Amino acid sequence: TEPYDDLILSVGAKAFMPPIPGISRKGNFALRNLQDMDQIDGWLKESGAKRAVVAGAGFIGIEMAEQLKHRGLDVVLVEAAPQIMAPIDVEIAAMLQKELEANGVRVLV
């Protein structure tokens, strides 16, 4: 354990929804909390979806891609930056991308 005087939990910001045609179509989701995950889970069960695209290859996007793959979906992970996990070193990001691809996640940067 680590001692501390104060604990500040910073949970992040609102998901960016790009202004593109079809963004508000049924079946498109932003993931920020457990309720959002419940909606996604319900949609997957109801729709019988076989494929998913995850936009954003940060911590949450990568975790989402992994979990969707474990559910048997074909998954494409899309990132606008030149690498996944932008805050980490290029070499580490490349290793992580290689691991995702080895496990069947298609990665587009």
C-alpha positions as CSV (number, residue, x, y, z in Angstrom):
1,T,0.0,0.0,0.0
2,E,1.0,3.6,-0.5
3,P,0.2,6.3,2.1
4,Y,-1.4,9.5,0.8
5,D,-2.9,12.7,2.2
6,D,-5.7,13.2,-0.4
7,L,-7.2,11.1,-3.1
8,I,-8.5,12.7,-6.3
9,L,-10.3,10.5,-8.8
10,S,-10.4,12.0,-12.3
11,V,-12.7,9.8,-14.4
12,G,-12.1,11.5,-17.8
13,A,-14.1,13.5,-20.2
14,K,-17.1,13.0,-22.4
15,A,-16.7,10.7,-25.4
16,F,-16.0,12.4,-28.7
17,M,-18.7,11.7,-31.3
18,P,-17.5,12.9,-34.7
19,P,-19.9,14.9,-36.8
20,I,-20.3,12.3,-39.5
21,P,-23.5,11.0,-41.3
22,G,-25.1,8.2,-39.4
23,I,-23.4,8.8,-36.0
24,S,-26.8,8.9,-34.2
25,R,-28.0,5.7,-35.9
26,K,-29.3,2.9,-33.7
27,G,-26.4,0.6,-32.8
28,N,-23.8,3.4,-32.3
29,F,-22.7,3.9,-28.7
30,A,-20.4,6.0,-26.6
31,L,-18.9,4.1,-23.6
32,R,-18.4,6.1,-20.4
33,N,-20.0,4.2,-17.5
34,L,-21.7,1.0,-16.5
35,Q,-25.1,2.1,-17.8
36,D,-23.5,2.6,-21.3
37,M,-22.1,-0.9,-21.1
38,D,-25.5,-2.3,-20.2
39,Q,-27.0,-0.7,-23.3
40,I,-24.2,-2.1,-25.5
41,D,-24.7,-5.6,-23.9
42,G,-28.4,-5.4,-24.5
43,W,-27.9,-4.3,-28.1
44,L,-25.5,-7.2,-28.7
45,K,-27.9,-9.8,-27.4
46,E,-30.9,-8.3,-29.2
47,S,-29.3,-7.6,-32.6
48,G,-27.2,-10.7,-33.0
49,A,-24.4,-8.5,-34.2
50,K,-21.4,-10.3,-35.7
51,R,-19.1,-7.3,-36.4
52,A,-18.1,-4.3,-34.4
53,V,-16.0,-1.1,-35.0
54,V,-14.4,0.5,-32.0
55,A,-13.4,4.1,-32.6
56,G,-10.5,5.2,-30.4
57,A,-7.6,3.1,-29.3
58,G,-7.0,4.3,-25.8
59,F,-7.4,2.3,-22.7
60,I,-11.2,2.0,-23.0
61,G,-11.2,1.4,-26.7
62,I,-8.7,-1.4,-26.5
63,E,-10.5,-3.0,-23.6
64,M,-13.8,-2.8,-25.5
65,A,-12.2,-4.3,-28.6
66,E,-10.8,-7.2,-26.5
67,Q,-14.1,-7.9,-24.9
68,L,-16.1,-7.8,-28.1
69,K,-13.5,-10.2,-29.6
70,H,-14.0,-12.6,-26.7
71,R,-17.7,-12.5,-27.4
72,G,-17.0,-13.8,-30.9
73,L,-17.4,-10.7,-32.9
74,D,-15.2,-9.6,-35.8
75,V,-13.6,-6.4,-34.4
76,V,-11.9,-3.5,-36.1
77,L,-10.2,-0.9,-33.9
78,V,-9.8,2.5,-35.5
79,E,-7.5,5.3,-34.2
80,A,-7.0,8.7,-35.8
81,A,-3.6,9.2,-34.3
82,P,-0.5,7.6,-35.9
83,Q,-0.4,4.9,-33.2
84,I,-2.7,3.2,-30.6
85,M,-2.3,4.3,-27.0
86,A,-0.9,7.7,-28.0
87,P,0.6,8.5,-24.5
88,I,3.0,5.6,-24.6
89,D,6.2,5.0,-26.4
90,V,6.0,4.1,-30.1
91,E,7.8,0.8,-29.4
92,I,5.4,-0.3,-26.7
93,A,2.4,0.8,-28.8
94,A,3.7,-1.3,-31.7
95,M,4.1,-4.4,-29.4
96,L,0.5,-3.9,-28.1
97,Q,-0.8,-3.5,-31.7
98,K,0.9,-6.7,-32.7
99,E,-0.7,-8.5,-29.8
100,L,-4.1,-7.2,-30.7
101,E,-3.7,-8.3,-34.3
102,A,-2.4,-11.7,-33.2
103,N,-5.6,-12.2,-31.3
104,G,-7.8,-11.3,-34.3
105,V,-8.4,-7.6,-33.8
106,R,-7.9,-5.6,-37.0
107,V,-6.2,-2.3,-36.2
108,L,-6.4,0.8,-38.4
109,V,-4.3,3.9,-37.6
